[in-house]
Amino acid sequence: MKDRTTIQVSEELRKELRILASKRDVNYQKLLSDMVSVFRELDRDRTIVSIPKNLANKANEIVKNSDFKTVSELVTFVMRLMFYEQARPEAKIKKRLEAMGYL
């Protein structure tokens, strides 16, 4: 009981959350638990990105077998790597040469 927090929610929001839970085919408590875990991970310098469930499942598998702590860390790493590669002039030249069939 010591880990519990009480939050007052309007009846309108409670109904909306129950509808969302039913659409996800989970119970209301599971939905609330998922929401709390998302908020724990967020800070002011972050945002939420929605990805398809099959990609999330694959990302979770990678996280389990790596040094990444969360899917967010993995996605951040991959995006930084992608943006870094795009910013490198030699990478752009290599892609052009490959497209023309020289490499």
Beta strands, then each sheet from edge to edge (+ up, - down):
end
